[in-house]
Amino acid sequence: MTLLWFWLFLALASTLNSHGGYDFPFYPTGDAKIHDFHHSSFRDNYGTIGFLDWLHSTNINYKKHLQQLGTKNNNDNKKGK
């Protein structure tokens, strides 16, 4: 019974964190950006800690998105120099 309550606590805390819109870097189950991407596409990032997304390859589009953002940010930084 204690394990059930512990899991419920973690599940609710994870839900509040991922839907709250704030990115807490110390939170162990991922950040809100991953879940925000899920709500923008509904085909990606189903899991809370990323293992099942990695296993079923539902995080590939998110990784591509991060690479595009990184490339765009790097190009913007180079233009400013």
Secondary structure, DSSP 4 states (H G I P E B T S, - for coil): -HHHHHHHHHHHHHHHHHHSS---TT-TT--HHHHHHHHHHSSS---SSSHHHHHHT-SHHHHHHHHHHHHHHHHHHHHH-
